[in-house]
Amino acid sequence: MSDRSSSAQQARLLAQIAQLEEALQQSRAALEQAQDINRSISAALIRSEERLRLITDTIPAQISYFDKNQIYRYANKGYSNWFGLPEEAVIGAPIVQVIGEKGYNSVKHYIARALSGETVTHEYTMRQKGKLVSARSTMVPELGPDGVPVGCFVFSFDITETRRMQAALAQAQKMEAIGQLTGGVAHDFNNLLTIISGNLSILKERHPHHRETRELLEPALQAARRGAELIKSLLSFSRQQPLKPVAVDVGKLVADLETLIRRSLPASIQFGTRLPSTPLHSRVDPGQLESALLNFALNARDAMPDGGRLVIRVRPGVLRKEQAEAHELPGGPYVFIEVSDTGCGMDEATQEKVFEPFFTTKAFGRGSGLGLSMVYGFARQSGGCVTVNSKPGKGSTFTLILPPAPPSHATADPVDEQAPATAAPGALVLLVEDEPDVRRVVRQQLLDLGYPVLEAENGNQALDILTHVEDITVLLTDVVMPGGMNGRELARRARTNRPDLHVVLMSGYEEQAALSQSETPHLRLLGKPFSKRELARALQS
């Protein structure tokens, strides 16, 4: 009996052991399955993290995360590259160590606001590889379960190009405004200069031997000529007046200007030039180039009130791809004209604005703020650019970079061959000008040249006179006139009835005159204000 009881117990025990072994096997299988699931989850997490890292490293943004202690816990490749550091040098580092003391001081109040729970957007500028770059940054706080910020995400975007385009647009708008302003007054202003310079010239001719009169008249005539050049420069700056480019030997032009520049400088300023041994040609408007160099020289003079040194250097140079792209120019060889002084220099803020219209650091009444703006406009219109490099107390160097002339153009300036005389003194001239004072001056010039004159104040009156007076040989008419008929239309209608009529157009705004030439190429153009010699040349060619 006892043996049967013992056997039963052993059987039950064996059954329990078998159950335990089966349960253990099931547990092992479940554990292995769980481990497989964990490995799958871990692999999926790793793949997800790698994909997220790939995405954040690829998108054109700088992304980072810092905790409430201002320690970086994450940074994408763009963020670390922005500060010129490897990713491992950013993660675990304090903000001030990554962005520097100066950068941290400029953004620490934004960080404080973000860690207080506020989403903050700001812009900043920093120097990166020697260049100023700008970024727009948004800080988004991360809140814990209790609603208290535990860190902050940072999303930044490079806006350097956007700012550059905004600055270029603002500059273009200013140029357009200057052009509209100048174009609107150019005709009237040049009419006034025609009256002033014409009457002064007549007075000078009538009193050729009166020394005191000549001493008073010469500065007045020179001022009138400078006024006319100022209008031309303003129109060129705003690209409303075409330049007259020719192949210019830049070194020779600087050498020819040397005497004039020396006379413009006080004895306390040493002046010198460094010119190339072989000619360097650039296809530019020589008058505008001379004006630009004089502008640089006079600005340098004002920057050295206690004396110093001024040097103009002409050399060949090359714009590398990066430099050329910064100035929206093709890379390659250029002619460099460097004007260096040892004056007071400029800080970065001043350099950024130095070419803006009406910006000046000079005292009121000593500068218009247009000189360097016109140089900028001339350089851009000529296919080049102008740069400035300066430090306070260390002087300034302005560099005018101009495209070289092709070898086929590197020749002497073409001579304006005069056509055979077509309207010799004695020919009857019909003068058409709506401004009485201008008409009076031009009439006197014509009479002094030996031309009899008939006058009309508008196009309709001129056509009536042409119909009844067949002896008229020359029509001398202004371009802009009231009454619905301008000089172009008058010339067209007059030559329809009188094909042999010689026509000379007068204009105080050369763009209008150039348009007239394209429409009626057989006309002679005369820009106001003009001298009696220029009037004679126009009538006889």
MARFIBA-743079 format. One line per field, with one value per residue (C-alpha): residue number from 1; x, y, z; residue in one letter. Coordinates in pm, 1 decimal. Example, Ala and Ser with C-alpha at 12.3 -4.5 7.8 and 13.67 -1.06 7.14 Angstrom:
2
n (1	2);
c1 (1230.0	1367.0);
c2 (-450.0	-106.0);
c3 (780.0	714.0);
res (a	s);
//
This chain:
541
n (1	2	3	4	5	6	7	8	9	10	11	12	13	14	15	16	17	18	19	20	21	22	23	24	25	26	27	28	29	30	31	32	33	34	35	36	37	38	39	40	41	42	43	44	45	46	47	48	49	50	51	52	53	54	55	56	57	58	59	60	61	62	63	64	65	66	67	68	69	70	71	72	73	74	75	76	77	78	79	80	81	82	83	84	85	86	87	88	89	90	91	92	93	94	95	96	97	98	99	100	101	102	103	104	105	106	107	108	109	110	111	112	113	114	115	116	117	118	119	120	121	122	123	124	125	126	127	128	129	130	131	132	133	134	135	136	137	138	139	140	141	142	143	144	145	146	147	148	149	150	151	152	153	154	155	156	157	158	159	160	161	162	163	164	165	166	167	168	169	170	171	172	173	174	175	176	177	178	179	180	181	182	183	184	185	186	187	188	189	190	191	192	193	194	195	196	197	198	199	200	201	202	203	204	205	206	207	208	209	210	211	212	213	214	215	216	217	218	219	220	221	222	223	224	225	226	227	228	229	230	231	232	233	234	235	236	237	238	239	240	241	242	243	244	245	246	247	248	249	250	251	252	253	254	255	256	257	258	259	260	261	262	263	264	265	266	267	268	269	270	271	272	273	274	275	276	277	278	279	280	281	282	283	284	285	286	287	288	289	290	291	292	293	294	295	296	297	298	299	300	301	302	303	304	305	306	307	308	309	310	311	312	313	314	315	316	317	318	319	320	321	322	323	324	325	326	327	328	329	330	331	332	333	334	335	336	337	338	339	340	341	342	343	344	345	346	347	348	349	350	351	352	353	354	355	356	357	358	359	360	361	362	363	364	365	366	367	368	369	370	371	372	373	374	375	376	377	378	379	380	381	382	383	384	385	386	387	388	389	390	391	392	393	394	395	396	397	398	399	400	401	402	403	404	405	406	407	408	409	410	411	412	413	414	415	416	417	418	419	420	421	422	423	424	425	426	427	428	429	430	431	432	433	434	435	436	437	438	439	440	441	442	443	444	445	446	447	448	449	450	451	452	453	454	455	456	457	458	459	460	461	462	463	464	465	466	467	468	469	470	471	472	473	474	475	476	477	478	479	480	481	482	483	484	485	486	487	488	489	490	491	492	493	494	495	496	497	498	499	500	501	502	503	504	505	506	507	508	509	510	511	512	513	514	515	516	517	518	519	520	521	522	523	524	525	526	527	528	529	530	531	532	533	534	535	536	537	538	539	540	541);
c1 (0.0	279.4	463.1	163.1	138.5	506.0	481.5	184.4	373.5	670.8	443.2	285.2	627.2	751.1	439.4	500.5	862.3	755.4	507.3	780.0	1017.8	745.9	671.0	1044.1	1073.4	772.7	931.3	1258.0	1069.5	878.6	1203.7	1370.8	1066.4	1073.1	1444.9	1377.7	1103.7	1338.3	1608.1	1356.7	1235.0	1593.8	1681.0	1366.5	1453.2	1806.9	1677.0	1422.6	1691.4	1921.8	1643.2	1557.8	1927.3	1951.4	1646.5	1760.8	2113.0	1980.9	1722.0	1859.8	1822.7	2030.7	1855.7	1962.4	1826.6	1959.1	1833.8	1736.0	2102.4	2184.7	2378.2	2340.8	2186.7	2138.2	2268.8	2229.9	2512.5	2398.9	2407.1	2755.6	2887.6	2737.9	2972.4	3259.8	3261.2	3217.1	2889.2	3058.4	3209.1	2862.3	2664.0	2732.8	2887.9	2741.4	2595.8	2856.1	3136.5	2984.7	2879.4	3141.1	3122.9	3025.9	2754.9	2618.2	2591.6	2384.6	2132.7	2126.5	1812.6	1634.6	1745.3	1610.7	1274.7	1258.7	1339.7	1060.4	813.6	799.9	857.2	1113.9	1227.8	1527.0	1793.2	2165.6	2483.8	2819.7	3153.3	3206.9	3532.9	3603.6	3256.3	2952.7	2658.8	2308.0	2052.4	1694.1	1650.1	1334.4	1351.7	1062.6	1049.7	981.0	746.2	758.0	452.5	417.5	417.8	763.1	1017.3	1283.0	1470.9	1443.2	1450.4	1631.9	1546.0	1772.3	1784.4	2061.1	1922.3	2250.8	2141.6	1797.2	1951.8	2188.8	1896.8	1699.8	1997.9	2037.0	1666.0	1684.0	1986.5	1805.9	1499.9	1715.2	1884.7	1546.4	1426.7	1739.8	1692.6	1330.7	1417.9	1714.7	1535.0	1248.9	1469.2	1751.3	1586.8	1488.6	1820.3	2022.6	1807.3	1905.7	2272.1	2239.5	2115.9	2386.7	2683.5	2564.3	2531.8	2860.0	3038.7	2895.2	3002.4	3350.4	3384.7	3271.5	3527.4	3829.7	4087.7	3914.7	4120.3	3884.1	3583.3	3762.1	3865.0	3499.9	3363.9	3600.4	3491.4	3126.2	3168.6	3358.2	3076.6	2820.9	3024.0	3049.9	2673.9	2621.9	2866.4	2686.7	2357.5	2526.5	2682.1	2351.0	2179.5	2457.5	2438.3	2068.6	2131.1	1900.3	2176.2	2388.7	2762.4	2998.0	3252.6	3574.3	3889.3	4085.3	4448.0	4378.1	4740.0	4773.9	4445.2	4568.4	4901.3	4719.7	4510.9	4813.7	4869.3	4504.4	4491.6	4814.6	4666.2	4356.2	4558.6	4726.6	5102.9	5062.3	4942.3	5197.5	5061.2	5198.0	5097.3	5196.7	5123.8	5175.3	5471.5	5245.6	4913.1	4596.8	4280.8	3923.5	3618.4	3464.6	3344.1	3670.5	3492.6	3310.2	3630.7	3811.6	3521.4	3532.1	3905.9	3874.3	3593.1	3813.4	4098.2	3882.1	3729.2	4078.8	4181.1	3890.1	3983.0	4337.1	4291.5	4632.6	4809.9	4902.6	4969.6	4750.8	4844.9	4664.8	4770.9	4665.6	4725.2	4584.6	4393.0	4164.0	3825.1	3793.8	3460.3	3355.9	3449.1	3281.5	2958.5	2947.8	2943.3	2723.6	3005.5	3169.7	3502.0	3821.9	4070.6	3988.3	4160.6	4206.4	4238.1	4323.7	4302.6	4462.1	4493.1	4626.6	4327.6	4082.7	3929.9	3580.6	3412.3	3211.4	2875.7	2998.3	3146.9	2812.7	2642.9	2921.0	2776.0	2418.2	2273.2	2278.1	2483.5	2773.9	2990.4	3085.5	2946.9	2630.3	2702.3	3035.4	2908.0	2597.1	2642.4	2613.1	2977.5	3047.2	2694.0	2764.8	3096.3	2904.9	2653.6	2930.6	3114.4	2802.2	2694.1	3044.9	3027.4	3242.3	3215.7	3371.9	3483.4	3613.1	3850.7	3900.3	3966.9	3927.6	4257.3	4420.0	4307.5	4094.0	4141.4	3874.8	3915.1	3748.3	3728.9	3659.9	3643.9	3938.7	3886.8	3916.2	4239.1	4045.7	3919.0	4245.9	4315.3	4321.3	3994.8	3818.4	3827.2	3493.2	3525.7	3342.5	3107.3	3137.0	3003.0	2631.0	2529.0	2798.6	2760.7	2502.4	2249.4	1909.5	1830.3	1487.8	1533.3	1252.3	1267.4	981.7	1200.2	1248.0	1576.7	1728.3	1606.5	1766.5	2106.3	2107.6	1994.7	2288.3	2528.6	2390.7	2423.7	2782.1	2857.2	2715.4	2379.0	2062.2	1783.0	1406.5	1237.8	943.4	827.8	649.2	619.6	302.0	445.6	764.8	575.6	384.8	709.1	867.6	567.7	600.4	979.9	1155.1	1500.8	1533.1	1829.7	1861.1	1601.2	1747.4	1485.2	1454.4	1335.5	1097.1	833.3	473.4	179.8	155.0	444.9	798.6	1119.2	1122.8	775.4	854.2	1169.2	981.6	703.6	944.0	1165.1	859.3	788.5	1150.8	1384.4	1684.0	1631.9	1920.3	1796.9	1981.0	1808.5	1885.1	1820.2	1887.8	1837.3	2064.1	1846.7	1578.9	1836.1	1961.4	1605.7	1565.7	1876.5	1745.5	1417.8	1563.3	1928.9	2000.8	1967.3	2248.7	2222.7	2337.8	2323.3	2250.8	2429.9	2660.0	2927.1	2928.1	3203.1	2990.5	2695.1	2908.1	3033.7	2677.3	2561.4	2851.4	2852.9);
c2 (0.0	224.3	127.9	227.1	562.9	635.3	557.3	791.2	1071.8	1021.3	1029.4	1351.6	1497.5	1400.8	1551.2	1878.5	1879.1	1826.6	2111.7	2332.4	2244.4	2320.4	2649.9	2727.0	2654.6	2877.0	3149.1	3111.5	3131.4	3435.9	3595.9	3529.1	3669.4	3973.8	4017.4	3987.7	4249.9	4474.9	4431.6	4513.9	4815.6	4927.9	4882.1	5069.1	5347.9	5363.2	5371.9	5639.4	5844.7	5807.6	5912.1	6207.2	6304.3	6272.1	6494.9	6759.8	6757.3	6794.9	7070.6	7424.1	7524.8	7532.2	7327.8	7278.6	7211.7	7337.3	7258.9	7496.0	7517.8	7650.7	7335.2	7206.1	6858.1	6841.7	7020.7	6930.6	6950.9	7289.3	7439.4	7313.6	7416.2	7763.7	7817.5	7628.9	7341.4	6961.1	6828.5	6658.2	6992.6	7147.0	6876.5	6899.1	7247.3	7567.0	7822.5	8088.8	7846.0	7772.8	8120.1	8323.6	8593.8	8872.5	8665.3	8545.8	8899.0	8998.5	8711.0	8631.1	8839.0	8641.0	8314.9	8433.9	8516.2	8175.3	7988.3	8181.3	8020.0	8274.1	8190.5	8443.8	8536.4	8761.7	8839.1	8868.6	8927.1	8761.0	8729.1	8393.3	8316.8	8687.8	8775.1	8916.9	8674.8	8714.8	8470.9	8474.8	8255.4	8132.4	7985.8	7754.2	7649.8	7285.6	7258.8	6980.9	6803.0	7085.7	7347.6	7475.9	7511.9	7240.8	7348.1	7523.2	7428.2	7666.1	7698.8	7934.7	8029.4	8200.0	8533.9	8678.8	8666.9	8802.6	9099.0	9156.6	9155.9	9389.8	9625.7	9606.2	9676.9	9972.8	10105.4	10059.5	10239.7	10527.1	10543.3	10543.4	10822.6	11027.3	10959.1	11069.4	11380.4	11466.6	11382.8	11607.2	11910.1	11845.5	12026.8	12333.4	12340.8	12324.1	12600.7	12815.7	12726.9	12814.5	13160.3	13207.6	13077.9	13236.4	13585.2	13554.5	13446.6	13741.0	13978.3	13827.2	13868.6	14230.1	14319.9	14108.5	14346.4	14436.6	14238.7	14275.3	14172.2	13862.9	13768.3	13778.5	13607.5	13309.6	13156.4	13213.4	13038.8	12756.3	12716.7	12699.6	12428.0	12234.4	12261.9	12110.5	11827.8	11763.5	11713.1	11476.3	11281.4	11253.6	11128.6	10877.6	10765.9	10693.8	10538.3	10788.8	10928.9	10700.5	10701.5	10763.4	10485.3	10466.5	10259.2	10456.8	10405.1	10422.9	10481.7	10772.8	10923.4	10914.1	11065.4	11347.9	11412.8	11426.3	11800.9	11885.1	11659.3	11808.6	12157.7	12040.3	11915.7	12119.2	12107.7	11888.9	11594.4	11393.3	11264.7	10994.7	10749.6	10393.9	10329.8	10016.3	9995.6	9872.1	10030.7	9905.1	9987.5	9992.6	10089.0	10365.2	10723.5	10916.6	11221.4	11008.8	10824.9	11155.1	11276.6	10957.6	10988.7	11355.4	11261.9	11005.4	11257.0	11531.5	11291.0	11178.2	11541.7	11598.9	11282.1	11416.8	11767.2	11741.7	11604.6	11257.4	11057.6	10988.0	10726.5	10624.9	10287.3	10131.3	9759.1	9452.2	9213.9	8913.5	8875.0	8522.5	8345.1	8415.3	8784.7	8822.7	8661.6	8895.4	9189.3	9015.8	9021.9	8752.7	8633.3	8705.9	8988.0	9349.6	9684.9	9785.7	10153.1	10183.6	10520.8	10494.5	10756.6	10767.5	10960.2	10906.7	10590.6	10451.2	10192.0	9901.4	10077.5	10376.4	10154.5	9978.4	10312.4	10502.7	10455.4	10539.1	10860.0	11157.1	10972.8	11186.3	11212.7	11571.2	11871.9	12032.9	12235.4	12063.3	11762.8	11653.6	11279.1	11222.2	11201.9	10838.8	10743.1	10874.4	10686.5	10370.0	10430.7	10496.5	10177.8	9960.8	10117.2	10056.8	9685.9	9702.0	9779.4	9984.9	9859.7	10017.9	9885.0	10099.9	10097.7	10386.9	10569.1	10352.1	10524.9	10405.1	10238.7	10276.5	10035.7	10101.0	9770.4	9809.6	9557.5	9562.3	9669.1	9391.7	9409.2	9518.8	9821.4	9914.5	10192.9	10565.8	10745.5	10788.3	11132.5	11292.9	11357.9	11670.3	11652.4	11918.4	12255.2	12271.9	12592.5	12854.8	13198.7	13401.5	13115.7	13211.3	13029.0	12971.9	12953.2	12772.8	12799.9	12852.2	13006.5	13378.6	13422.4	13114.1	13232.0	13570.8	13420.1	13176.7	13449.9	13667.5	13377.7	13320.0	13686.7	13693.1	13394.8	13579.1	13400.9	13608.1	13482.0	13441.2	13335.9	13118.3	13016.8	12690.4	12428.4	12557.5	12905.1	12760.6	12560.5	12872.8	13067.5	12783.4	12784.6	13155.8	13205.2	12987.6	13132.4	12951.0	12712.1	12587.9	12489.9	12520.1	12389.3	12280.2	11922.6	11985.9	12248.2	12307.5	12318.5	11951.5	11951.3	11880.4	11931.9	11579.0	11615.1	11963.4	11833.7	11544.2	11762.3	12035.4	11794.0	11634.5	11965.9	12083.4	11781.6	12012.8	12180.7	12137.9	12063.5	12100.9	11984.9	12148.1	11952.2	11999.1	11626.3	11405.9	11097.0	11285.6	11392.7	11037.6	10920.6	11184.4	11063.6	10706.4	10825.6	11084.8	10991.5	11277.9	11544.3	11718.4	11712.2	11991.3	11949.6	12245.2	12442.7	12494.2	12743.3	12958.4	12739.2	12425.8	12599.1	12691.1	12335.3	12201.4	12440.6	12361.2	11981.3);
c3 (0.0	95.9	-220.0	-433.9	-243.9	-297.3	-666.4	-700.4	-533.5	-760.1	-1062.5	-947.0	-880.4	-1223.4	-1377.4	-1189.1	-1297.3	-1656.1	-1620.4	-1474.1	-1756.9	-2010.9	-1836.5	-1828.1	-2198.1	-2263.6	-2050.4	-2239.8	-2567.5	-2444.3	-2324.8	-2657.3	-2835.3	-2609.2	-2678.0	-3048.6	-3015.3	-2816.0	-3075.6	-3348.0	-3153.0	-3092.4	-3457.6	-3557.1	-3314.7	-3449.2	-3807.9	-3709.7	-3538.4	-3838.1	-4072.7	-3848.6	-3835.6	-4213.7	-4256.5	-4008.4	-4152.0	-4506.3	-4470.8	-4520.4	-4156.6	-3838.5	-3565.3	-3203.9	-2856.1	-2524.0	-2172.5	-1894.0	-1791.5	-2140.2	-2237.0	-2593.2	-2606.2	-2982.0	-3290.8	-3655.6	-3904.8	-4035.7	-3686.6	-3602.2	-3946.4	-3902.9	-3608.2	-3770.3	-3517.7	-3538.1	-3396.6	-3102.2	-2998.0	-2973.6	-2792.6	-2418.6	-2445.2	-2294.2	-2536.3	-2458.5	-2548.7	-2890.2	-3006.8	-2824.4	-2559.8	-2799.6	-2968.3	-2635.7	-2499.3	-2802.7	-2761.7	-2390.4	-2329.3	-2606.4	-2438.8	-2105.1	-2261.6	-2433.8	-2109.3	-1941.0	-2182.3	-2468.5	-2834.9	-2956.4	-3310.0	-3370.5	-3632.3	-3584.6	-3784.0	-3726.8	-3904.4	-4072.7	-4255.3	-4285.4	-4421.5	-4247.7	-4249.7	-4111.8	-3973.7	-3847.7	-3539.6	-3363.3	-3010.1	-2911.7	-2542.2	-2443.4	-2144.0	-1881.7	-1734.9	-1481.9	-1756.4	-1663.0	-1949.8	-1942.8	-2256.1	-2586.8	-2955.8	-3192.5	-3562.0	-3761.3	-4130.8	-4329.9	-4454.8	-4582.4	-4946.1	-4857.9	-4682.3	-4973.2	-5217.0	-4990.4	-4977.5	-5356.1	-5400.6	-5163.8	-5353.5	-5686.1	-5551.4	-5430.5	-5769.3	-5938.9	-5710.8	-5784.4	-6155.8	-6152.7	-5953.0	-6174.3	-6498.1	-6395.0	-6331.9	-6582.8	-6873.8	-6668.2	-6484.0	-6803.8	-6950.8	-6652.5	-6702.7	-7073.4	-6977.8	-6713.6	-6911.5	-7238.1	-7092.7	-6902.6	-7220.6	-7414.0	-7137.3	-7135.8	-7512.9	-7499.3	-7233.6	-7329.3	-7181.8	-6854.0	-6600.9	-6305.8	-6513.7	-6642.7	-6287.5	-6183.0	-6491.9	-6504.0	-6167.6	-6260.6	-6597.1	-6431.7	-6176.0	-6458.5	-6632.4	-6305.9	-6264.9	-6609.0	-6530.0	-6201.8	-6384.1	-6629.9	-6343.2	-6163.7	-6476.4	-6538.3	-6176.0	-6212.7	-6557.8	-6721.0	-6939.0	-7156.1	-7099.9	-7391.5	-7352.0	-7548.1	-7502.2	-7242.9	-7142.7	-6769.1	-6668.7	-6911.5	-6790.7	-6429.4	-6534.2	-6714.9	-6400.9	-6175.3	-6205.8	-6141.1	-5834.7	-5693.6	-5724.5	-5535.2	-5237.1	-4963.8	-4923.4	-4612.2	-4825.3	-5021.5	-5351.7	-5575.4	-5846.5	-5929.6	-6294.0	-6504.0	-6738.3	-7020.1	-7119.7	-6948.8	-7140.6	-7021.8	-7225.6	-7012.2	-7032.5	-6976.1	-6831.5	-6575.9	-6484.3	-6429.9	-6216.9	-6008.1	-5941.9	-5850.2	-5614.7	-5443.1	-5417.5	-5266.7	-5015.1	-4919.4	-4875.0	-4636.3	-4443.4	-4384.2	-4235.1	-4065.2	-4370.8	-4486.8	-4799.8	-5104.8	-5365.6	-5686.3	-5819.5	-6150.7	-6195.4	-6369.6	-6147.1	-6146.0	-5979.9	-5848.1	-5876.5	-5517.3	-5540.6	-5878.2	-5760.4	-5461.2	-5704.9	-5965.5	-6220.7	-6431.7	-6300.9	-6489.5	-6555.8	-6470.7	-6441.1	-6076.1	-5977.4	-5606.4	-5429.8	-5083.8	-4811.7	-4455.1	-4321.4	-4037.7	-4187.1	-4136.2	-3918.4	-4064.0	-4021.8	-4223.5	-4494.3	-4540.8	-4616.5	-4790.9	-5142.5	-5045.3	-5195.2	-4955.3	-4691.7	-4570.4	-4260.4	-4339.5	-4159.0	-4293.5	-4606.5	-4679.9	-4872.2	-5058.6	-5004.3	-5379.7	-5489.7	-5403.4	-5505.8	-5854.9	-5861.1	-5768.3	-6046.9	-6300.0	-6203.1	-6227.5	-6556.0	-6694.3	-6614.3	-6302.3	-5933.0	-5655.4	-5313.9	-4994.2	-4731.1	-4424.8	-4050.7	-3806.7	-3776.2	-4043.9	-4363.5	-4652.8	-4990.2	-5257.5	-5548.0	-5881.2	-6070.3	-6443.0	-6727.5	-6966.7	-7326.2	-7585.1	-7787.5	-8095.4	-7904.0	-7742.1	-7985.9	-7973.9	-7924.0	-8256.4	-8415.4	-8484.6	-8856.0	-8957.5	-9250.8	-9519.7	-9415.7	-9476.3	-9306.3	-9337.2	-9175.3	-9363.4	-9379.6	-9237.8	-8910.9	-8758.7	-8379.1	-8193.0	-7811.9	-7566.6	-7291.6	-7378.3	-7189.9	-7351.5	-7690.3	-7634.4	-7548.0	-7841.9	-8080.8	-7973.0	-8023.3	-8372.8	-8461.0	-8331.4	-8555.6	-8858.5	-8891.8	-8944.1	-8716.8	-8716.3	-8390.7	-8289.9	-7943.7	-8034.6	-8308.0	-8470.4	-8504.2	-8650.9	-8916.7	-9015.8	-9060.5	-9258.5	-9492.7	-9571.7	-9562.6	-9818.3	-9747.8	-9414.2	-9435.0	-9074.7	-8815.9	-8463.7	-8220.5	-7861.0	-7799.9	-7509.5	-7583.0	-7476.3	-7714.2	-7814.6	-8062.9	-7946.2	-8141.6	-8283.4	-8431.6	-8560.1	-8733.1	-8891.3	-9028.4	-9141.6	-9337.1	-9496.9	-9671.8	-9691.1	-9739.9	-9788.4	-9448.7	-9202.9	-8848.6	-8517.3	-8198.3	-7863.5	-7543.6	-7175.7	-7120.1	-7330.9	-7304.2	-7496.8	-7751.7	-7795.4	-7850.5	-8112.2	-8292.0	-8304.6	-8452.2	-8690.7	-8749.7	-8990.9	-8722.3	-8538.2	-8156.9	-7925.9	-7548.6	-7323.4	-7198.8	-7498.2	-7595.8	-7905.6	-8050.4	-7999.0	-8163.5	-8463.3	-8495.3	-8484.6	-8755.3	-8984.1	-8962.3);
res (m	s	d	r	s	s	s	a	q	q	a	r	l	l	a	q	i	a	q	l	e	e	a	l	q	q	s	r	a	a	l	e	q	a	q	d	i	n	r	s	i	s	a	a	l	i	r	s	e	e	r	l	r	l	i	t	d	t	i	p	a	q	i	s	y	f	d	k	n	q	i	y	r	y	a	n	k	g	y	s	n	w	f	g	l	p	e	e	a	v	i	g	a	p	i	v	q	v	i	g	e	k	g	y	n	s	v	k	h	y	i	a	r	a	l	s	g	e	t	v	t	h	e	y	t	m	r	q	k	g	k	l	v	s	a	r	s	t	m	v	p	e	l	g	p	d	g	v	p	v	g	c	f	v	f	s	f	d	i	t	e	t	r	r	m	q	a	a	l	a	q	a	q	k	m	e	a	i	g	q	l	t	g	g	v	a	h	d	f	n	n	l	l	t	i	i	s	g	n	l	s	i	l	k	e	r	h	p	h	h	r	e	t	r	e	l	l	e	p	a	l	q	a	a	r	r	g	a	e	l	i	k	s	l	l	s	f	s	r	q	q	p	l	k	p	v	a	v	d	v	g	k	l	v	a	d	l	e	t	l	i	r	r	s	l	p	a	s	i	q	f	g	t	r	l	p	s	t	p	l	h	s	r	v	d	p	g	q	l	e	s	a	l	l	n	f	a	l	n	a	r	d	a	m	p	d	g	g	r	l	v	i	r	v	r	p	g	v	l	r	k	e	q	a	e	a	h	e	l	p	g	g	p	y	v	f	i	e	v	s	d	t	g	c	g	m	d	e	a	t	q	e	k	v	f	e	p	f	f	t	t	k	a	f	g	r	g	s	g	l	g	l	s	m	v	y	g	f	a	r	q	s	g	g	c	v	t	v	n	s	k	p	g	k	g	s	t	f	t	l	i	l	p	p	a	p	p	s	h	a	t	a	d	p	v	d	e	q	a	p	a	t	a	a	p	g	a	l	v	l	l	v	e	d	e	p	d	v	r	r	v	v	r	q	q	l	l	d	l	g	y	p	v	l	e	a	e	n	g	n	q	a	l	d	i	l	t	h	v	e	d	i	t	v	l	l	t	d	v	v	m	p	g	g	m	n	g	r	e	l	a	r	r	a	r	t	n	r	p	d	l	h	v	v	l	m	s	g	y	e	e	q	a	a	l	s	q	s	e	t	p	h	l	r	l	l	g	k	p	f	s	k	r	e	l	a	r	a	l	q	s);
//
